[in-house]
Each structure stands twice: as C-alpha cells, then as structure tokens.
Amino acid sequence: MVNICDIDILGTTINDDKRKMHISNDFFAGQVVGFEEATKILQKMSIINLVGKKIVDHAINIKLATPKAIKKIGKVPFLIIYKFEH
C-alpha cells in the first residue's frame, strides 16, 4: 500500500458539502519523490491512494486508471486504485 499526494497540499484539509479529508503529514509524508520514482512505486504497489492534480494526472498518464475513476473533494482530485492479479 502506498499513499502519495501533491506536496503543495500536504498538511492541508480539503472539503466540500459532503466530505472532508485532512492531508496529514502522518499519513502522506514519508519522503518526497519525483515522477520517475513515483512511477516505479506505483507500478509495484497493489493498493494506491493518491490526492492532488499532479499525481492523479500522472497515474492516468501511465495508464494505471481511467479518468472516470477520479473523484473530487472540492476541486482536489483523488484516486484509489486496487490492483487484482491472478
């Protein structure tokens, strides 16, 4: 399992009329990685939690999900990916 967020939203709280999510340092801040390293991590993991436009767009660009899977809290996209392999 991996949790990745855009660095610019780390430590903030995002919300809308129905949901609220705190992008906590405890949950998301392990290390700062670039897109190349993130790609390697994302390709290995079977459960992925992503929050933020940059990292969600990256996951779509490397074909880990489709745009239809993206949800938003306020204007911030998030994506949860479960990979099931035989």
PDB file of N, CA, C and O in Angstrom:
ATOM      1  N   MET A   1       0.851  -1.176   0.000  1.00  0.00           N
ATOM      2  CA  MET A   1       0.000   0.000   0.000  1.00  0.00           C
ATOM      3  C   MET A   1       0.890   1.230   0.000  1.00  0.00           C
ATOM      4  O   MET A   1       1.904   1.280   0.697  1.00  0.00           O
ATOM      5  N   VAL A   2       0.502   2.218  -0.787  1.00  0.00           N
ATOM      6  CA  VAL A   2       1.230   3.475  -0.828  1.00  0.00           C
ATOM      7  C   VAL A   2       0.237   4.632  -0.853  1.00  0.00           C
ATOM      8  O   VAL A   2      -0.844   4.535  -1.435  1.00  0.00           O
ATOM      9  N   ASN A   3       0.625   5.719  -0.213  1.00  0.00           N
ATOM     10  CA  ASN A   3      -0.168   6.950  -0.190  1.00  0.00           C
ATOM     11  C   ASN A   3       0.708   8.064  -0.732  1.00  0.00           C
ATOM     12  O   ASN A   3       1.791   8.318  -0.204  1.00  0.00           O
ATOM     13  N   ILE A   4       0.248   8.731  -1.781  1.00  0.00           N
ATOM     14  CA  ILE A   4       1.026   9.816  -2.376  1.00  0.00           C
ATOM     15  C   ILE A   4       0.109  11.010  -2.608  1.00  0.00           C
ATOM     16  O   ILE A   4      -1.014  10.865  -3.091  1.00  0.00           O
ATOM     17  N   CYS A   5       0.611  12.194  -2.254  1.00  0.00           N
ATOM     18  CA  CYS A   5      -0.132  13.423  -2.526  1.00  0.00           C
ATOM     19  C   CYS A   5       0.797  14.446  -3.155  1.00  0.00           C
ATOM     20  O   CYS A   5       2.020  14.328  -3.071  1.00  0.00           O
ATOM     21  N   ASP A   6       0.208  15.444  -3.781  1.00  0.00           N
ATOM     22  CA  ASP A   6       0.981  16.586  -4.268  1.00  0.00           C
ATOM     23  C   ASP A   6       1.550  17.314  -3.062  1.00  0.00           C
ATOM     24  O   ASP A   6       0.850  17.524  -2.071  1.00  0.00           O
ATOM     25  N   ILE A   7       2.801  17.693  -3.142  1.00  0.00           N
ATOM     26  CA  ILE A   7       3.466  18.305  -1.995  1.00  0.00           C
ATOM     27  C   ILE A   7       2.798  19.614  -1.566  1.00  0.00           C
ATOM     28  O   ILE A   7       2.827  19.970  -0.388  1.00  0.00           O
ATOM     29  N   ASP A   8       2.201  20.324  -2.518  1.00  0.00           N
ATOM     30  CA  ASP A   8       1.602  21.626  -2.181  1.00  0.00           C
ATOM     31  C   ASP A   8       0.317  21.514  -1.360  1.00  0.00           C
ATOM     32  O   ASP A   8      -0.153  22.518  -0.826  1.00  0.00           O
ATOM     33  N   ILE A   9      -0.260  20.315  -1.248  1.00  0.00           N
ATOM     34  CA  ILE A   9      -1.463  20.167  -0.410  1.00  0.00           C
ATOM     35  C   ILE A   9      -1.180  19.428   0.893  1.00  0.00           C
ATOM     36  O   ILE A   9      -2.077  19.260   1.720  1.00  0.00           O
ATOM     37  N   LEU A  10       0.062  18.985   1.081  1.00  0.00           N
ATOM     38  CA  LEU A  10       0.426  18.282   2.306  1.00  0.00           C
ATOM     39  C   LEU A  10       0.193  19.179   3.517  1.00  0.00           C
ATOM     40  O   LEU A  10       0.632  20.329   3.543  1.00  0.00           O
ATOM     41  N   GLY A  11      -0.496  18.647   4.509  1.00  0.00           N
ATOM     42  CA  GLY A  11      -0.790  19.406   5.722  1.00  0.00           C
ATOM     43  C   GLY A  11      -2.053  20.240   5.654  1.00  0.00           C
ATOM     44  O   GLY A  11      -2.381  20.944   6.609  1.00  0.00           O
ATOM     45  N   THR A  12      -2.766  20.171   4.543  1.00  0.00           N
ATOM     46  CA  THR A  12      -3.998  20.955   4.403  1.00  0.00           C
ATOM     47  C   THR A  12      -5.222  20.068   4.612  1.00  0.00           C
ATOM     48  O   THR A  12      -5.115  18.844   4.685  1.00  0.00           O
ATOM     49  N   THR A  13      -6.368  20.700   4.704  1.00  0.00           N
ATOM     50  CA  THR A  13      -7.640  19.990   4.756  1.00  0.00           C
ATOM     51  C   THR A  13      -8.451  20.414   3.548  1.00  0.00           C
ATOM     52  O   THR A  13      -8.623  21.604   3.285  1.00  0.00           O
ATOM     53  N   ILE A  14      -8.950  19.428   2.816  1.00  0.00           N
ATOM     54  CA  ILE A  14      -9.804  19.709   1.660  1.00  0.00           C
ATOM     55  C   ILE A  14     -11.213  19.280   2.017  1.00  0.00           C
ATOM     56  O   ILE A  14     -11.410  18.321   2.762  1.00  0.00           O
ATOM     57  N   ASN A  15     -12.196  19.997   1.480  1.00  0.00           N
ATOM     58  CA  ASN A  15     -13.575  19.637   1.793  1.00  0.00           C
ATOM     59  C   ASN A  15     -14.535  20.157   0.745  1.00  0.00           C
ATOM     60  O   ASN A  15     -14.202  21.019  -0.068  1.00  0.00           O
ATOM     61  N   ASP A  16     -15.726  19.611   0.789  1.00  0.00           N
ATOM     62  CA  ASP A  16     -16.858  20.096   0.007  1.00  0.00           C
ATOM     63  C   ASP A  16     -18.098  19.920   0.876  1.00  0.00           C
ATOM     64  O   ASP A  16     -17.976  19.738   2.087  1.00  0.00           O
ATOM     65  N   ASP A  17     -19.272  19.969   0.290  1.00  0.00           N
ATOM     66  CA  ASP A  17     -20.509  19.870   1.065  1.00  0.00           C
ATOM     67  C   ASP A  17     -20.679  18.521   1.778  1.00  0.00           C
ATOM     68  O   ASP A  17     -21.338  18.445   2.815  1.00  0.00           O
ATOM     69  N   LYS A  18     -20.086  17.462   1.222  1.00  0.00           N
ATOM     70  CA  LYS A  18     -20.321  16.120   1.753  1.00  0.00           C
ATOM     71  C   LYS A  18     -19.103  15.474   2.416  1.00  0.00           C
ATOM     72  O   LYS A  18     -19.252  14.595   3.264  1.00  0.00           O
ATOM     73  N   ARG A  19     -17.910  15.905   2.036  1.00  0.00           N
ATOM     74  CA  ARG A  19     -16.709  15.209   2.507  1.00  0.00           C
ATOM     75  C   ARG A  19     -15.655  16.178   3.003  1.00  0.00           C
ATOM     76  O   ARG A  19     -15.626  17.356   2.647  1.00  0.00           O
ATOM     77  N   LYS A  20     -14.791  15.628   3.842  1.00  0.00           N
ATOM     78  CA  LYS A  20     -13.668  16.398   4.367  1.00  0.00           C
ATOM     79  C   LYS A  20     -12.496  15.434   4.517  1.00  0.00           C
ATOM     80  O   LYS A  20     -12.656  14.332   5.044  1.00  0.00           O
ATOM     81  N   MET A  21     -11.325  15.848   4.055  1.00  0.00           N
ATOM     82  CA  MET A  21     -10.146  14.999   4.152  1.00  0.00           C
ATOM     83  C   MET A  21      -8.954  15.855   4.575  1.00  0.00           C
ATOM     84  O   MET A  21      -8.644  16.872   3.955  1.00  0.00           O
ATOM     85  N   HIS A  22      -8.296  15.416   5.645  1.00  0.00           N
ATOM     86  CA  HIS A  22      -7.076  16.092   6.067  1.00  0.00           C
ATOM     87  C   HIS A  22      -5.896  15.366   5.420  1.00  0.00           C
ATOM     88  O   HIS A  22      -5.748  14.154   5.580  1.00  0.00           O
ATOM     89  N   ILE A  23      -5.077  16.087   4.707  1.00  0.00           N
ATOM     90  CA  ILE A  23      -3.906  15.519   4.045  1.00  0.00           C
ATOM     91  C   ILE A  23      -2.761  15.595   5.057  1.00  0.00           C
ATOM     92  O   ILE A  23      -1.918  16.490   4.996  1.00  0.00           O
ATOM     93  N   SER A  24      -2.749  14.651   5.973  1.00  0.00           N
ATOM     94  CA  SER A  24      -1.857  14.726   7.135  1.00  0.00           C
ATOM     95  C   SER A  24      -0.436  14.288   6.814  1.00  0.00           C
ATOM     96  O   SER A  24      -0.193  13.439   5.956  1.00  0.00           O
ATOM     97  N   ASN A  25       0.484  14.899   7.537  1.00  0.00           N
ATOM     98  CA  ASN A  25       1.887  14.506   7.427  1.00  0.00           C
ATOM     99  C   ASN A  25       2.085  13.059   7.864  1.00  0.00           C
ATOM    100  O   ASN A  25       2.906  12.344   7.290  1.00  0.00           O
ATOM    101  N   ASP A  26       1.340  12.626   8.874  1.00  0.00           N
ATOM    102  CA  ASP A  26       1.470  11.257   9.369  1.00  0.00           C
ATOM    103  C   ASP A  26       1.112  10.219   8.302  1.00  0.00           C
ATOM    104  O   ASP A  26       1.758   9.175   8.209  1.00  0.00           O
ATOM    105  N   PHE A  27       0.096  10.501   7.510  1.00  0.00           N
ATOM    106  CA  PHE A  27      -0.389   9.536   6.520  1.00  0.00           C
ATOM    107  C   PHE A  27       0.372   9.637   5.205  1.00  0.00           C
ATOM    108  O   PHE A  27       0.669   8.616   4.585  1.00  0.00           O
ATOM    109  N   PHE A  28       0.692  10.860   4.767  1.00  0.00           N
ATOM    110  CA  PHE A  28       1.260  11.046   3.431  1.00  0.00           C
ATOM    111  C   PHE A  28       2.755  11.364   3.392  1.00  0.00           C
ATOM    112  O   PHE A  28       3.397  11.119   2.371  1.00  0.00           O
ATOM    113  N   ALA A  29       3.320  11.894   4.459  1.00  0.00           N
ATOM    114  CA  ALA A  29       4.704  12.376   4.372  1.00  0.00           C
ATOM    115  C   ALA A  29       5.702  11.325   4.817  1.00  0.00           C
ATOM    116  O   ALA A  29       5.997  11.200   6.005  1.00  0.00           O
ATOM    117  N   GLY A  30       6.215  10.579   3.873  1.00  0.00           N
ATOM    118  CA  GLY A  30       7.294   9.656   4.159  1.00  0.00           C
ATOM    119  C   GLY A  30       8.559  10.198   3.534  1.00  0.00           C
ATOM    120  O   GLY A  30       9.579  10.374   4.199  1.00  0.00           O
ATOM    121  N   GLN A  31       8.473  10.458   2.250  1.00  0.00           N
ATOM    122  CA  GLN A  31       9.590  11.037   1.524  1.00  0.00           C
ATOM    123  C   GLN A  31       9.056  11.752   0.297  1.00  0.00           C
ATOM    124  O   GLN A  31       7.972  11.439  -0.195  1.00  0.00           O
ATOM    125  N   VAL A  32       9.819  12.705  -0.187  1.00  0.00           N
ATOM    126  CA  VAL A  32       9.463  13.427  -1.403  1.00  0.00           C
ATOM    127  C   VAL A  32      10.098  12.692  -2.572  1.00  0.00           C
ATOM    128  O   VAL A  32      11.297  12.415  -2.565  1.00  0.00           O
ATOM    129  N   VAL A  33       9.285  12.377  -3.578  1.00  0.00           N
ATOM    130  CA  VAL A  33       9.790  11.686  -4.772  1.00  0.00           C
ATOM    131  C   VAL A  33       9.331  12.423  -6.019  1.00  0.00           C
ATOM    132  O   VAL A  33       8.297  13.091  -6.017  1.00  0.00           O
ATOM    133  N   GLY A  34      10.102  12.293  -7.066  1.00  0.00           N
ATOM    134  CA  GLY A  34       9.728  12.842  -8.366  1.00  0.00           C
ATOM    135  C   GLY A  34       8.853  11.850  -9.117  1.00  0.00           C
ATOM    136  O   GLY A  34       8.575  10.756  -8.627  1.00  0.00           O
ATOM    137  N   PHE A  35       8.425  12.241 -10.305  1.00  0.00           N
ATOM    138  CA  PHE A  35       7.525  11.384 -11.083  1.00  0.00           C
ATOM    139  C   PHE A  35       8.181  10.073 -11.510  1.00  0.00           C
ATOM    140  O   PHE A  35       7.499   9.051 -11.594  1.00  0.00           O
ATOM    141  N   GLU A  36       9.483  10.077 -11.782  1.00  0.00           N
ATOM    142  CA  GLU A  36      10.156   8.840 -12.182  1.00  0.00           C
ATOM    143  C   GLU A  36      10.119   7.816 -11.047  1.00  0.00           C
ATOM    144  O   GLU A  36       9.781   6.653 -11.266  1.00  0.00           O
ATOM    145  N   GLU A  37      10.460   8.245  -9.855  1.00  0.00           N
ATOM    146  CA  GLU A  37      10.417   7.351  -8.692  1.00  0.00           C
ATOM    147  C   GLU A  37       8.973   6.976  -8.351  1.00  0.00           C
ATOM    148  O   GLU A  37       8.697   5.830  -7.998  1.00  0.00           O
ATOM    149  N   ALA A  38       8.059   7.929  -8.455  1.00  0.00           N
ATOM    150  CA  ALA A  38       6.644   7.644  -8.189  1.00  0.00           C
ATOM    151  C   ALA A  38       6.130   6.568  -9.142  1.00  0.00           C
ATOM    152  O   ALA A  38       5.368   5.693  -8.733  1.00  0.00           O
ATOM    153  N   THR A  39       6.536   6.627 -10.395  1.00  0.00           N
ATOM    154  CA  THR A  39       6.111   5.625 -11.375  1.00  0.00           C
ATOM    155  C   THR A  39       6.552   4.234 -10.940  1.00  0.00           C
ATOM    156  O   THR A  39       5.760   3.293 -10.987  1.00  0.00           O
ATOM    157  N   LYS A  40       7.789   4.094 -10.524  1.00  0.00           N
ATOM    158  CA  LYS A  40       8.294   2.793 -10.062  1.00  0.00           C
ATOM    159  C   LYS A  40       7.489   2.280  -8.869  1.00  0.00           C
ATOM    160  O   LYS A  40       7.129   1.105  -8.809  1.00  0.00           O
ATOM    161  N   ILE A  41       7.217   3.168  -7.934  1.00  0.00           N
ATOM    162  CA  ILE A  41       6.456   2.799  -6.738  1.00  0.00           C
ATOM    163  C   ILE A  41       5.029   2.396  -7.120  1.00  0.00           C
ATOM    164  O   ILE A  41       4.530   1.364  -6.671  1.00  0.00           O
ATOM    165  N   LEU A  42       4.388   3.202  -7.937  1.00  0.00           N
ATOM    166  CA  LEU A  42       3.001   2.939  -8.320  1.00  0.00           C
ATOM    167  C   LEU A  42       2.853   1.635  -9.083  1.00  0.00           C
ATOM    168  O   LEU A  42       1.859   0.927  -8.914  1.00  0.00           O
ATOM    169  N   GLN A  43       3.821   1.311  -9.912  1.00  0.00           N
ATOM    170  CA  GLN A  43       3.744   0.075 -10.685  1.00  0.00           C
ATOM    171  C   GLN A  43       3.906  -1.166  -9.805  1.00  0.00           C
ATOM    172  O   GLN A  43       3.412  -2.235 -10.165  1.00  0.00           O
ATOM    173  N   LYS A  44       4.579  -1.052  -8.671  1.00  0.00           N
ATOM    174  CA  LYS A  44       4.799  -2.192  -7.774  1.00  0.00           C
ATOM    175  C   LYS A  44       3.643  -2.436  -6.806  1.00  0.00           C
ATOM    176  O   LYS A  44       3.365  -3.581  -6.448  1.00  0.00           O
ATOM    177  N   MET A  45       2.977  -1.380  -6.386  1.00  0.00           N
ATOM    178  CA  MET A  45       2.001  -1.481  -5.305  1.00  0.00           C
ATOM    179  C   MET A  45       0.645  -1.994  -5.791  1.00  0.00           C
ATOM    180  O   MET A  45       0.258  -1.771  -6.938  1.00  0.00           O
ATOM    181  N   SER A  46      -0.065  -2.683  -4.902  1.00  0.00           N
ATOM    182  CA  SER A  46      -1.388  -3.192  -5.264  1.00  0.00           C
ATOM    183  C   SER A  46      -2.528  -2.338  -4.713  1.00  0.00           C
ATOM    184  O   SER A  46      -3.653  -2.415  -5.207  1.00  0.00           O
ATOM    185  N   ILE A  47      -2.248  -1.526  -3.695  1.00  0.00           N
ATOM    186  CA  ILE A  47      -3.248  -0.592  -3.168  1.00  0.00           C
ATOM    187  C   ILE A  47      -2.611   0.789  -3.158  1.00  0.00           C
ATOM    188  O   ILE A  47      -1.551   0.995  -2.568  1.00  0.00           O
ATOM    189  N   ILE A  48      -3.280   1.737  -3.825  1.00  0.00           N
ATOM    190  CA  ILE A  48      -2.701   3.065  -4.029  1.00  0.00           C
ATOM    191  C   ILE A  48      -3.735   4.132  -3.692  1.00  0.00           C
ATOM    192  O   ILE A  48      -4.862   4.097  -4.187  1.00  0.00           O
ATOM    193  N   ASN A  49      -3.341   5.081  -2.845  1.00  0.00           N
ATOM    194  CA  ASN A  49      -4.177   6.248  -2.526  1.00  0.00           C
ATOM    195  C   ASN A  49      -3.446   7.487  -3.026  1.00  0.00           C
ATOM    196  O   ASN A  49      -2.318   7.758  -2.612  1.00  0.00           O
ATOM    197  N   LEU A  50      -4.087   8.234  -3.912  1.00  0.00           N
ATOM    198  CA  LEU A  50      -3.473   9.424  -4.495  1.00  0.00           C
ATOM    199  C   LEU A  50      -4.378  10.630  -4.287  1.00  0.00           C
ATOM    200  O   LEU A  50      -5.595  10.537  -4.443  1.00  0.00           O
ATOM    201  N   VAL A  51      -3.776  11.766  -3.932  1.00  0.00           N
ATOM    202  CA  VAL A  51      -4.546  13.003  -3.768  1.00  0.00           C
ATOM    203  C   VAL A  51      -3.752  14.145  -4.389  1.00  0.00           C
ATOM    204  O   VAL A  51      -2.574  14.338  -4.089  1.00  0.00           O
ATOM    205  N   GLY A  52      -4.412  14.890  -5.253  1.00  0.00           N
ATOM    206  CA  GLY A  52      -3.798  16.055  -5.881  1.00  0.00           C
ATOM    207  C   GLY A  52      -3.768  15.922  -7.391  1.00  0.00           C
ATOM    208  O   GLY A  52      -3.623  14.822  -7.923  1.00  0.00           O
ATOM    209  N   LYS A  53      -3.902  17.027  -8.067  1.00  0.00           N
ATOM    210  CA  LYS A  53      -3.992  17.032  -9.527  1.00  0.00           C
ATOM    211  C   LYS A  53      -2.756  16.441 -10.198  1.00  0.00           C
ATOM    212  O   LYS A  53      -2.884  15.652 -11.134  1.00  0.00           O
ATOM    213  N   LYS A  54      -1.574  16.805  -9.741  1.00  0.00           N
ATOM    214  CA  LYS A  54      -0.353  16.354 -10.417  1.00  0.00           C
ATOM    215  C   LYS A  54      -0.178  14.844 -10.339  1.00  0.00           C
ATOM    216  O   LYS A  54       0.076  14.205 -11.360  1.00  0.00           O
ATOM    217  N   ILE A  55      -0.308  14.264  -9.160  1.00  0.00           N
ATOM    218  CA  ILE A  55      -0.080  12.830  -9.018  1.00  0.00           C
ATOM    219  C   ILE A  55      -1.227  12.018  -9.619  1.00  0.00           C
ATOM    220  O   ILE A  55      -0.991  10.945 -10.175  1.00  0.00           O
ATOM    221  N   VAL A  56      -2.445  12.502  -9.519  1.00  0.00           N
ATOM    222  CA  VAL A  56      -3.574  11.797 -10.138  1.00  0.00           C
ATOM    223  C   VAL A  56      -3.430  11.823 -11.656  1.00  0.00           C
ATOM    224  O   VAL A  56      -3.613  10.796 -12.309  1.00  0.00           O
ATOM    225  N   ASP A  57      -3.106  12.978 -12.222  1.00  0.00           N
ATOM    226  CA  ASP A  57      -2.888  13.059 -13.677  1.00  0.00           C
ATOM    227  C   ASP A  57      -1.758  12.127 -14.107  1.00  0.00           C
ATOM    228  O   ASP A  57      -1.841  11.493 -15.159  1.00  0.00           O
ATOM    229  N   HIS A  58      -0.714  12.043 -13.304  1.00  0.00           N
ATOM    230  CA  HIS A  58       0.409  11.159 -13.625  1.00  0.00           C
ATOM    231  C   HIS A  58      -0.047   9.700 -13.670  1.00  0.00           C
ATOM    232  O   HIS A  58       0.319   8.963 -14.585  1.00  0.00           O
ATOM    233  N   ALA A  59      -0.832   9.290 -12.701  1.00  0.00           N
ATOM    234  CA  ALA A  59      -1.336   7.910 -12.678  1.00  0.00           C
ATOM    235  C   ALA A  59      -2.186   7.615 -13.916  1.00  0.00           C
ATOM    236  O   ALA A  59      -2.127   6.514 -14.464  1.00  0.00           O
ATOM    237  N   ILE A  60      -2.965   8.584 -14.349  1.00  0.00           N
ATOM    238  CA  ILE A  60      -3.767   8.418 -15.565  1.00  0.00           C
ATOM    239  C   ILE A  60      -2.848   8.315 -16.781  1.00  0.00           C
ATOM    240  O   ILE A  60      -3.051   7.469 -17.651  1.00  0.00           O
ATOM    241  N   ASN A  61      -1.840   9.180 -16.834  1.00  0.00           N
ATOM    242  CA  ASN A  61      -0.916   9.190 -17.977  1.00  0.00           C
ATOM    243  C   ASN A  61      -0.126   7.895 -18.120  1.00  0.00           C
ATOM    244  O   ASN A  61       0.218   7.504 -19.236  1.00  0.00           O
ATOM    245  N   ILE A  62       0.166   7.223 -17.005  1.00  0.00           N
ATOM    246  CA  ILE A  62       0.896   5.959 -17.096  1.00  0.00           C
ATOM    247  C   ILE A  62      -0.053   4.752 -17.110  1.00  0.00           C
ATOM    248  O   ILE A  62       0.362   3.609 -16.914  1.00  0.00           O
ATOM    249  N   LYS A  63      -1.317   5.040 -17.344  1.00  0.00           N
ATOM    250  CA  LYS A  63      -2.346   4.017 -17.590  1.00  0.00           C
ATOM    251  C   LYS A  63      -2.667   3.117 -16.393  1.00  0.00           C
ATOM    252  O   LYS A  63      -2.988   1.942 -16.568  1.00  0.00           O
ATOM    253  N   LEU A  64      -2.579   3.669 -15.177  1.00  0.00           N
ATOM    254  CA  LEU A  64      -2.977   2.893 -14.000  1.00  0.00           C
ATOM    255  C   LEU A  64      -4.465   2.990 -13.719  1.00  0.00           C
ATOM    256  O   LEU A  64      -5.009   2.188 -12.960  1.00  0.00           O
ATOM    257  N   ALA A  65      -5.124   3.961 -14.322  1.00  0.00           N
ATOM    258  CA  ALA A  65      -6.568   4.148 -14.123  1.00  0.00           C
ATOM    259  C   ALA A  65      -7.100   4.981 -15.288  1.00  0.00           C
ATOM    260  O   ALA A  65      -6.340   5.485 -16.114  1.00  0.00           O
ATOM    261  N   THR A  66      -8.406   5.107 -15.331  1.00  0.00           N
ATOM    262  CA  THR A  66      -9.034   5.955 -16.344  1.00  0.00           C
ATOM    263  C   THR A  66      -9.556   7.223 -15.681  1.00  0.00           C
ATOM    264  O   THR A  66      -9.782   7.243 -14.471  1.00  0.00           O
ATOM    265  N   PRO A  67      -9.746   8.267 -16.454  1.00  0.00           N
ATOM    266  CA  PRO A  67     -10.298   9.500 -15.877  1.00  0.00           C
ATOM    267  C   PRO A  67     -11.652   9.298 -15.199  1.00  0.00           C
ATOM    268  O   PRO A  67     -12.004  10.057 -14.296  1.00  0.00           O
ATOM    269  N   LYS A  68     -12.408   8.297 -15.613  1.00  0.00           N
ATOM    270  CA  LYS A  68     -13.711   8.023 -14.997  1.00  0.00           C
ATOM    271  C   LYS A  68     -13.586   7.634 -13.526  1.00  0.00           C
ATOM    272  O   LYS A  68     -14.545   7.778 -12.768  1.00  0.00           O
ATOM    273  N   ALA A  69     -12.417   7.144 -13.114  1.00  0.00           N
ATOM    274  CA  ALA A  69     -12.211   6.690 -11.737  1.00  0.00           C
ATOM    275  C   ALA A  69     -11.895   7.830 -10.773  1.00  0.00           C
ATOM    276  O   ALA A  69     -11.900   7.630  -9.558  1.00  0.00           O
ATOM    277  N   ILE A  70     -11.627   9.002 -11.292  1.00  0.00           N
ATOM    278  CA  ILE A  70     -11.239  10.134 -10.455  1.00  0.00           C
ATOM    279  C   ILE A  70     -12.458  10.692  -9.723  1.00  0.00           C
ATOM    280  O   ILE A  70     -13.511  10.912 -10.322  1.00  0.00           O
ATOM    281  N   LYS A  71     -12.298  10.913  -8.445  1.00  0.00           N
ATOM    282  CA  LYS A  71     -13.301  11.602  -7.630  1.00  0.00           C
ATOM    283  C   LYS A  71     -12.701  12.918  -7.194  1.00  0.00           C
ATOM    284  O   LYS A  71     -11.488  13.106  -7.282  1.00  0.00           O
ATOM    285  N   LYS A  72     -13.527  13.829  -6.725  1.00  0.00           N
ATOM    286  CA  LYS A  72     -13.029  15.112  -6.243  1.00  0.00           C
ATOM    287  C   LYS A  72     -13.644  15.452  -4.902  1.00  0.00           C
ATOM    288  O   LYS A  72     -14.812  15.172  -4.635  1.00  0.00           O
ATOM    289  N   ILE A  73     -12.829  16.057  -4.075  1.00  0.00           N
ATOM    290  CA  ILE A  73     -13.314  16.697  -2.862  1.00  0.00           C
ATOM    291  C   ILE A  73     -13.043  18.171  -3.087  1.00  0.00           C
ATOM    292  O   ILE A  73     -11.892  18.602  -3.148  1.00  0.00           O
ATOM    293  N   GLY A  74     -14.108  18.931  -3.210  1.00  0.00           N
ATOM    294  CA  GLY A  74     -13.944  20.308  -3.653  1.00  0.00           C
ATOM    295  C   GLY A  74     -13.374  20.276  -5.057  1.00  0.00           C
ATOM    296  O   GLY A  74     -13.943  19.641  -5.944  1.00  0.00           O
ATOM    297  N   LYS A  75     -12.266  20.946  -5.266  1.00  0.00           N
ATOM    298  CA  LYS A  75     -11.617  20.945  -6.575  1.00  0.00           C
ATOM    299  C   LYS A  75     -10.412  20.016  -6.639  1.00  0.00           C
ATOM    300  O   LYS A  75      -9.726  19.961  -7.659  1.00  0.00           O
ATOM    301  N   VAL A  76     -10.148  19.287  -5.560  1.00  0.00           N
ATOM    302  CA  VAL A  76      -8.955  18.449  -5.480  1.00  0.00           C
ATOM    303  C   VAL A  76      -9.295  17.005  -5.877  1.00  0.00           C
ATOM    304  O   VAL A  76     -10.143  16.372  -5.248  1.00  0.00           O
ATOM    305  N   PRO A  77      -8.637  16.489  -6.915  1.00  0.00           N
ATOM    306  CA  PRO A  77      -8.900  15.106  -7.322  1.00  0.00           C
ATOM    307  C   PRO A  77      -8.228  14.098  -6.400  1.00  0.00           C
ATOM    308  O   PRO A  77      -7.146  14.338  -5.865  1.00  0.00           O
ATOM    309  N   PHE A  78      -8.904  12.961  -6.230  1.00  0.00           N
ATOM    310  CA  PHE A  78      -8.280  11.844  -5.536  1.00  0.00           C
ATOM    311  C   PHE A  78      -8.625  10.564  -6.268  1.00  0.00           C
ATOM    312  O   PHE A  78      -9.625  10.482  -6.981  1.00  0.00           O
ATOM    313  N   LEU A  79      -7.784   9.577  -6.080  1.00  0.00           N
ATOM    314  CA  LEU A  79      -7.908   8.329  -6.812  1.00  0.00           C
ATOM    315  C   LEU A  79      -7.455   7.197  -5.907  1.00  0.00           C
ATOM    316  O   LEU A  79      -6.387   7.268  -5.299  1.00  0.00           O
ATOM    317  N   ILE A  80      -8.261   6.165  -5.819  1.00  0.00           N
ATOM    318  CA  ILE A  80      -7.894   4.972  -5.077  1.00  0.00           C
ATOM    319  C   ILE A  80      -7.837   3.822  -6.087  1.00  0.00           C
ATOM    320  O   ILE A  80      -8.791   3.581  -6.827  1.00  0.00           O
ATOM    321  N   ILE A  81      -6.725   3.133  -6.102  1.00  0.00           N
ATOM    322  CA  ILE A  81      -6.517   2.057  -7.068  1.00  0.00           C
ATOM    323  C   ILE A  81      -6.273   0.756  -6.298  1.00  0.00           C
ATOM    324  O   ILE A  81      -5.447   0.698  -5.388  1.00  0.00           O
ATOM    325  N   TYR A  82      -7.004  -0.265  -6.682  1.00  0.00           N
ATOM    326  CA  TYR A  82      -6.780  -1.628  -6.182  1.00  0.00           C
ATOM    327  C   TYR A  82      -6.434  -2.475  -7.388  1.00  0.00           C
ATOM    328  O   TYR A  82      -7.209  -2.545  -8.342  1.00  0.00           O
ATOM    329  N   LYS A  83      -5.299  -3.106  -7.355  1.00  0.00           N
ATOM    330  CA  LYS A  83      -4.892  -3.995  -8.444  1.00  0.00           C
ATOM    331  C   LYS A  83      -5.145  -5.439  -7.998  1.00  0.00           C
ATOM    332  O   LYS A  83      -4.637  -5.885  -6.970  1.00  0.00           O
ATOM    333  N   PHE A  84      -5.930  -6.145  -8.782  1.00  0.00           N
ATOM    334  CA  PHE A  84      -6.198  -7.534  -8.501  1.00  0.00           C
ATOM    335  C   PHE A  84      -5.508  -8.362  -9.568  1.00  0.00           C
ATOM    336  O   PHE A  84      -5.789  -8.209 -10.757  1.00  0.00           O
ATOM    337  N   GLU A  85      -4.606  -9.236  -9.149  1.00  0.00           N
ATOM    338  CA  GLU A  85      -3.867 -10.064 -10.083  1.00  0.00           C
ATOM    339  C   GLU A  85      -4.091 -11.521  -9.753  1.00  0.00           C
ATOM    340  O   GLU A  85      -4.323 -11.883  -8.599  1.00  0.00           O
ATOM    341  N   HIS A  86      -4.019 -12.345 -10.764  1.00  0.00           N
ATOM    342  CA  HIS A  86      -4.202 -13.789 -10.586  1.00  0.00           C
ATOM    343  C   HIS A  86      -2.877 -14.440 -10.300  1.00  0.00           C
ATOM    344  O   HIS A  86      -2.812 -15.655 -10.119  1.00  0.00           O
TER     345      HIS A  86
END
